[in-house]
Amino acid sequence: MPVSYHRPVELDSALDLLAADGGKIIAGGTDVYPSAKPGVHPEYYLDITAITGLSDISHTSEGTRIGASVTWSQIAHAPLPAAFDGLKQAAHEVGSIQIQNAGTLVGNLCNASPAADGVPPLLTLDAQVELQSAARGTRQMPLDAFLQGVRKTSRAPDELVTAICIPPVATTTRSAFEKLGSRRYLVISITMCAAVIDCDVAGRITQAKVAVGACSAVATRLPALETALIGKRTDTITITPADLTGLSPITDVRGSAAYRLDVVAEQCRRAIQKAMCHE
């Protein structure tokens, strides 16, 4: 049976279509097609890239809204506050320019890979995921609740992730992102870290949010480290094993669990210092 392809321009049309089980949502398609199995296909493909409003990045008093079809290249070149620098740095690290031009930030989240580059920066920005369905309307949930495990999210089959919503950030807030791979580009992360930092006039940390990816089933914040950083200056930052509580890296062809823990401790230090030194 041939697979149907739909590219609606109205959100309601897309949600009505999703009410029929068996479909596959496409934005950039950079994860959909490589993961397809021979002889296995959905009932239909739903391309969301023409839906009005989903390719926009907007700012209001309630924060920043990133639509579901916003690409990595849009993120990389958007006029965003300094708190988004870590996310913009991650955007420059995703695949090649061609992937950045086609792939979407929301698609990266929905793919739910432990090594998804967009997740750590968004966790440090307290991102919320917006979902809509024809039957139940709109709901929002924190990103860490949306991601439930390897390739698992809380999105229902009839729901579409329509946006990522980020609360307002202070103009003094700074951020940074660090990624390690086996080569510079076109590589899956061995480890990665994002940090969002606020400092007082003396250069002491007053707020810290740190998240690590590729060291557990889903990327995670490090609350013990965040607490330990308060009051510290750049030259007094040290990362101890206790600061990395909650991580559970695996051993695979890209690196051992012990190696990942060693590397991510240094990555956290570098990301924090880079964020603090940002001008």
The 8 nearest C-alpha neighbors of each residue, nearest first, counted from 0:
[[1, 2, 42, 3, 40, 41, 43, 38],
 [2, 0, 3, 42, 43, 40, 4, 41],
 [1, 3, 43, 42, 0, 4, 41, 44],
 [4, 2, 43, 44, 1, 5, 42, 45],
 [3, 5, 44, 43, 45, 2, 6, 46],
 [4, 6, 45, 46, 7, 44, 3, 43],
 [7, 5, 46, 45, 47, 49, 8, 4],
 [8, 6, 9, 5, 13, 50, 12, 49],
 [7, 9, 50, 49, 51, 6, 10, 12],
 [10, 8, 50, 12, 11, 7, 51, 13],
 [9, 11, 13, 12, 50, 14, 8, 51],
 [10, 12, 14, 13, 9, 15, 133, 16],
 [13, 11, 15, 10, 9, 14, 16, 7],
 [12, 14, 16, 10, 11, 15, 7, 17],
 [15, 13, 17, 11, 133, 16, 12, 132],
 [16, 14, 12, 18, 13, 17, 133, 11],
 [15, 17, 13, 18, 14, 19, 12, 45],
 [18, 16, 157, 14, 19, 15, 13, 20],
 [17, 19, 157, 15, 16, 20, 14, 133],
 [20, 18, 17, 16, 21, 22, 157, 15],
 [21, 19, 22, 18, 17, 156, 157, 42],
 [20, 22, 42, 41, 19, 23, 43, 156],
 [23, 21, 43, 42, 41, 44, 20, 24],
 [22, 24, 44, 45, 41, 43, 25, 21],
 [23, 25, 45, 44, 46, 22, 26, 47],
 [26, 24, 46, 28, 45, 27, 47, 23],
 [25, 27, 28, 48, 47, 46, 68, 103],
 [26, 28, 102, 101, 29, 103, 25, 106],
 [29, 27, 31, 25, 30, 26, 32, 102],
 [28, 30, 27, 102, 31, 32, 98, 33],
 [31, 29, 28, 33, 32, 34, 110, 27],
 [32, 30, 28, 34, 29, 33, 35, 25],
 [31, 33, 35, 34, 30, 28, 29, 36],
 [34, 32, 35, 30, 31, 29, 36, 28],
 [35, 33, 32, 31, 30, 36, 29, 37],
 [36, 34, 32, 33, 31, 37, 39, 40],
 [35, 37, 39, 38, 34, 40, 33, 32],
 [38, 36, 39, 35, 40, 34, 32, 33],
 [37, 39, 36, 40, 35, 41, 0, 2],
 [40, 38, 36, 37, 41, 35, 42, 34],
 [39, 41, 38, 42, 35, 2, 36, 37],
 [42, 40, 43, 22, 21, 23, 44, 2],
 [41, 43, 21, 22, 2, 40, 3, 44],
 [44, 42, 3, 22, 2, 41, 4, 23],
 [43, 45, 4, 23, 22, 24, 5, 46],
 [44, 46, 24, 5, 25, 23, 6, 47],
 [45, 47, 25, 6, 48, 26, 5, 24],
 [48, 46, 50, 49, 26, 45, 6, 25],
 [47, 49, 68, 26, 50, 46, 54, 53],
 [50, 48, 8, 47, 51, 7, 6, 46],
 [51, 49, 8, 9, 47, 48, 10, 53],
 [50, 52, 53, 8, 9, 49, 10, 54],
 [53, 51, 54, 55, 50, 66, 49, 56],
 [52, 54, 66, 67, 68, 55, 51, 50],
 [53, 55, 69, 68, 66, 52, 67, 56],
 [54, 56, 66, 53, 52, 57, 65, 69],
 [57, 55, 65, 64, 66, 54, 58, 63],
 [56, 58, 64, 63, 55, 65, 59, 62],
 [57, 59, 63, 62, 64, 56, 60, 61],
 [60, 58, 61, 62, 63, 57, 64, 167],
 [59, 61, 62, 58, 167, 63, 166, 168],
 [62, 60, 59, 166, 167, 63, 58, 165],
 [63, 61, 167, 166, 59, 165, 60, 58],
 [64, 62, 58, 165, 57, 164, 166, 59],
 [63, 65, 164, 57, 56, 163, 66, 165],
 [66, 64, 56, 163, 162, 55, 164, 63],
 [67, 65, 53, 162, 54, 55, 69, 68],
 [66, 68, 162, 161, 53, 105, 69, 160],
 [67, 69, 54, 53, 48, 66, 103, 26],
 [70, 68, 54, 66, 103, 67, 73, 55],
 [71, 69, 103, 73, 72, 102, 100, 101],
 [70, 72, 99, 74, 90, 73, 103, 104],
 [73, 71, 75, 99, 100, 70, 74, 76],
 [72, 74, 70, 71, 76, 75, 77, 69],
 [75, 73, 71, 77, 72, 76, 87, 70],
 [74, 76, 87, 72, 73, 90, 77, 71],
 [75, 77, 73, 74, 72, 78, 87, 79],
 [76, 78, 74, 79, 73, 75, 56, 72],
 [79, 77, 76, 80, 74, 75, 81, 83],
 [78, 80, 77, 83, 81, 84, 82, 74],
 [81, 79, 82, 83, 78, 170, 84, 168],
 [80, 82, 83, 84, 173, 172, 79, 174],
 [81, 83, 173, 174, 172, 80, 84, 195],
 [84, 82, 81, 86, 85, 80, 79, 87],
 [85, 83, 87, 81, 86, 174, 82, 175],
 [84, 86, 175, 176, 174, 88, 87, 83],
 [85, 87, 89, 120, 83, 84, 88, 90],
 [88, 86, 75, 84, 90, 89, 85, 74],
 [87, 89, 85, 91, 90, 86, 84, 176],
 [90, 88, 86, 92, 87, 91, 116, 85],
 [89, 91, 87, 71, 88, 92, 93, 75],
 [90, 92, 88, 89, 93, 75, 87, 99],
 [93, 91, 89, 90, 94, 88, 184, 178],
 [94, 92, 90, 91, 99, 95, 89, 116],
 [95, 93, 185, 98, 184, 92, 186, 99],
 [94, 96, 98, 97, 185, 99, 93, 184],
 [95, 97, 99, 98, 100, 94, 72, 93],
 [96, 98, 100, 95, 99, 101, 94, 102],
 [97, 99, 95, 101, 100, 102, 96, 94],
 [98, 100, 71, 96, 72, 102, 97, 101],
 [101, 99, 97, 72, 98, 70, 96, 102],
 [102, 100, 27, 98, 99, 70, 97, 103],
 [103, 101, 27, 98, 99, 70, 29, 100],
 [104, 102, 70, 106, 105, 69, 71, 68],
 [103, 105, 107, 106, 71, 70, 117, 69],
 [106, 104, 108, 107, 67, 103, 109, 68],
 [107, 105, 109, 103, 108, 104, 110, 26],
 [106, 108, 104, 105, 110, 109, 115, 103],
 [109, 107, 105, 111, 106, 110, 104, 118],
 [110, 108, 106, 111, 107, 105, 152, 150],
 [109, 111, 107, 108, 112, 150, 106, 30],
 [112, 110, 150, 109, 108, 149, 151, 113],
 [111, 113, 115, 114, 150, 110, 149, 217],
 [114, 112, 217, 213, 216, 115, 149, 218],
 [113, 115, 213, 112, 188, 212, 116, 187],
 [116, 114, 112, 117, 113, 118, 107, 111],
 [117, 115, 118, 114, 89, 119, 93, 212],
 [118, 116, 115, 120, 119, 121, 104, 89],
 [117, 119, 121, 120, 116, 115, 122, 218],
 [120, 118, 210, 122, 193, 121, 211, 212],
 [121, 119, 193, 86, 123, 122, 118, 85],
 [120, 122, 124, 118, 123, 126, 119, 117],
 [123, 121, 119, 125, 124, 120, 126, 118],
 [122, 124, 208, 120, 121, 125, 195, 209],
 [123, 125, 121, 122, 126, 165, 120, 195],
 [126, 124, 122, 123, 121, 165, 127, 166],
 [127, 125, 165, 121, 124, 164, 142, 122],
 [126, 128, 141, 164, 142, 140, 163, 139],
 [129, 127, 163, 140, 139, 142, 141, 164],
 [128, 130, 139, 162, 160, 161, 138, 163],
 [131, 129, 160, 138, 159, 161, 137, 158],
 [130, 132, 137, 158, 136, 159, 138, 160],
 [133, 131, 158, 136, 134, 135, 14, 157],
 [132, 134, 14, 136, 135, 15, 131, 18],
 [135, 133, 132, 136, 18, 157, 14, 131],
 [136, 134, 132, 133, 137, 131, 138, 158],
 [135, 137, 132, 131, 133, 134, 138, 130],
 [138, 136, 131, 130, 135, 132, 139, 129],
 [137, 139, 130, 129, 131, 140, 136, 128],
 [140, 138, 129, 128, 127, 130, 137, 141],
 [139, 141, 127, 128, 142, 144, 145, 129],
 [142, 140, 127, 144, 143, 128, 126, 145],
 [141, 143, 145, 127, 144, 128, 126, 146],
 [142, 144, 146, 141, 145, 122, 219, 147],
 [145, 143, 141, 142, 146, 140, 147, 153],
 [144, 146, 142, 153, 152, 143, 147, 141],
 [147, 145, 152, 143, 144, 148, 142, 151],
 [148, 146, 152, 151, 145, 144, 153, 149],
 [149, 147, 151, 216, 217, 146, 150, 152],
 [148, 150, 151, 216, 112, 111, 113, 217],
 [151, 149, 111, 112, 110, 148, 152, 109],
 [152, 150, 148, 147, 149, 111, 146, 153],
 [153, 151, 146, 147, 145, 154, 109, 111],
 [152, 154, 145, 155, 147, 146, 151, 144],
 [155, 153, 152, 158, 156, 145, 130, 159],
 [154, 156, 158, 157, 153, 159, 152, 132],
 [157, 155, 158, 154, 20, 17, 18, 21],
 [158, 156, 17, 18, 155, 132, 159, 14],
 [159, 157, 132, 155, 131, 156, 154, 130],
 [158, 160, 131, 130, 161, 132, 157, 14],
 [161, 159, 130, 129, 162, 67, 131, 158],
 [160, 162, 67, 130, 129, 159, 66, 131],
 [163, 161, 66, 67, 129, 65, 160, 164],
 [162, 164, 128, 65, 127, 64, 129, 126],
 [163, 165, 64, 127, 126, 63, 162, 128],
 [164, 166, 126, 63, 62, 127, 64, 125],
 [165, 167, 62, 61, 168, 63, 164, 125],
 [168, 166, 62, 61, 165, 169, 63, 60],
 [169, 167, 166, 170, 172, 82, 62, 80],
 [168, 170, 171, 172, 167, 82, 80, 197],
 [169, 171, 172, 168, 80, 81, 82, 173],
 [172, 170, 169, 197, 173, 198, 81, 82],
 [171, 173, 197, 82, 169, 170, 196, 81],
 [174, 172, 82, 81, 196, 274, 195, 197],
 [175, 173, 195, 274, 85, 82, 194, 84],
 [174, 176, 85, 274, 270, 194, 193, 84],
 [177, 175, 193, 85, 270, 192, 88, 89],
 [178, 176, 192, 191, 270, 266, 193, 175],
 [179, 177, 191, 190, 188, 192, 180, 176],
 [180, 178, 190, 189, 188, 191, 177, 181],
 [181, 179, 188, 189, 182, 186, 187, 178],
 [180, 182, 186, 179, 183, 253, 189, 188],
 [183, 181, 180, 184, 186, 185, 179, 187],
 [182, 184, 180, 181, 185, 186, 179, 92],
 [185, 183, 186, 182, 94, 95, 92, 93],
 [186, 184, 94, 95, 187, 93, 183, 182],
 [185, 187, 184, 180, 188, 182, 94, 181],
 [188, 186, 180, 189, 114, 185, 181, 94],
 [189, 187, 180, 190, 114, 179, 186, 178],
 [188, 190, 180, 179, 253, 213, 187, 254],
 [191, 189, 213, 188, 179, 212, 178, 263],
 [192, 190, 178, 212, 177, 211, 179, 188],
 [191, 193, 211, 177, 210, 176, 267, 266],
 [192, 194, 176, 120, 210, 119, 209, 175],
 [195, 193, 209, 174, 175, 208, 271, 270],
 [194, 196, 174, 208, 173, 207, 123, 209],
 [195, 197, 207, 173, 206, 172, 174, 274],
 [196, 198, 172, 206, 205, 204, 171, 173],
 [199, 197, 204, 203, 205, 202, 196, 200],
 [198, 200, 202, 201, 203, 205, 204, 197],
 [199, 201, 202, 198, 203, 204, 197, 205],
 [202, 200, 199, 203, 198, 232, 204, 230],
 [203, 201, 199, 198, 200, 232, 204, 233],
 [202, 204, 232, 230, 198, 231, 199, 201],
 [205, 203, 198, 230, 229, 231, 206, 197],
 [206, 204, 198, 229, 197, 230, 203, 199],
 [205, 207, 197, 196, 204, 229, 208, 198],
 [208, 206, 196, 225, 195, 209, 197, 228],
 [207, 209, 195, 123, 194, 225, 196, 210],
 [208, 210, 194, 220, 193, 221, 123, 225],
 [211, 209, 220, 119, 219, 193, 192, 221],
 [210, 212, 192, 218, 219, 191, 119, 220],
 [211, 213, 218, 191, 214, 114, 119, 190],
 [214, 212, 114, 113, 190, 215, 189, 218],
 [215, 213, 248, 212, 247, 246, 190, 211],
 [216, 214, 247, 248, 217, 246, 213, 218],
 [217, 215, 113, 148, 149, 218, 214, 213],
 [218, 216, 113, 215, 148, 219, 149, 146],
 [217, 219, 212, 211, 119, 113, 215, 118],
 [220, 218, 210, 211, 217, 221, 212, 119],
 [219, 221, 210, 209, 222, 211, 122, 218],
 [220, 222, 224, 223, 209, 210, 225, 243],
 [223, 221, 225, 224, 220, 226, 209, 208],
 [224, 222, 242, 226, 225, 221, 227, 244],
 [223, 225, 242, 227, 226, 222, 221, 228],
 [224, 226, 222, 207, 228, 223, 227, 208],
 [225, 227, 223, 224, 228, 229, 222, 207],
 [228, 226, 224, 225, 229, 223, 242, 231],
 [229, 227, 225, 231, 226, 224, 230, 204],
 [228, 230, 204, 205, 231, 227, 226, 206],
 [231, 229, 204, 203, 205, 228, 232, 227],
 [232, 230, 203, 228, 204, 229, 235, 236],
 [231, 233, 203, 235, 234, 202, 204, 236],
 [232, 234, 235, 272, 236, 231, 275, 202],
 [233, 235, 232, 236, 231, 272, 237, 202],
 [236, 234, 232, 233, 231, 237, 228, 230],
 [237, 235, 234, 233, 231, 232, 238, 268],
 [236, 238, 235, 239, 268, 264, 234, 228],
 [237, 239, 264, 242, 236, 268, 240, 265],
 [238, 240, 242, 241, 237, 243, 264, 224],
 [241, 239, 242, 243, 238, 244, 264, 260],
 [242, 240, 239, 243, 244, 223, 224, 238],
 [241, 243, 224, 223, 239, 240, 244, 238],
 [244, 242, 240, 241, 246, 245, 221, 224],
 [245, 243, 241, 242, 246, 240, 221, 223],
 [246, 244, 243, 247, 221, 219, 215, 220],
 [245, 247, 215, 244, 214, 243, 248, 219],
 [246, 248, 215, 214, 245, 249, 216, 256],
 [249, 247, 214, 256, 215, 246, 259, 250],
 [250, 248, 256, 251, 255, 247, 214, 215],
 [249, 251, 255, 256, 254, 248, 252, 253],
 [252, 250, 253, 254, 255, 249, 256, 248],
 [251, 253, 254, 250, 255, 189, 249, 181],
 [254, 252, 251, 189, 255, 181, 250, 180],
 [255, 253, 251, 252, 250, 258, 259, 256],
 [256, 254, 250, 258, 257, 251, 259, 249],
 [255, 257, 250, 249, 248, 259, 258, 260],
 [258, 256, 260, 255, 259, 261, 248, 250],
 [259, 257, 255, 261, 260, 256, 262, 254],
 [258, 260, 262, 256, 257, 261, 263, 255],
 [261, 259, 257, 263, 258, 262, 264, 256],
 [262, 260, 258, 259, 264, 263, 257, 265],
 [261, 263, 259, 265, 260, 264, 258, 266],
 [262, 264, 266, 260, 265, 261, 259, 267],
 [265, 263, 267, 266, 262, 261, 238, 260],
 [264, 266, 268, 263, 262, 267, 269, 261],
 [267, 265, 263, 269, 268, 264, 270, 177],
 [266, 268, 270, 264, 265, 269, 192, 263],
 [269, 267, 265, 271, 266, 270, 272, 264],
 [268, 270, 266, 272, 271, 267, 273, 265],
 [271, 269, 273, 267, 175, 272, 268, 176],
 [272, 270, 274, 268, 269, 273, 194, 267],
 [273, 271, 275, 269, 274, 270, 233, 276],
 [274, 272, 270, 276, 271, 275, 269, 175],
 [273, 275, 174, 175, 271, 277, 173, 272],
 [276, 274, 272, 273, 277, 271, 196, 173],
 [275, 277, 273, 274, 272, 278, 233, 271],
 [278, 276, 274, 275, 273, 173, 174, 272],
 [277, 276, 275, 173, 274, 81, 273, 171]]
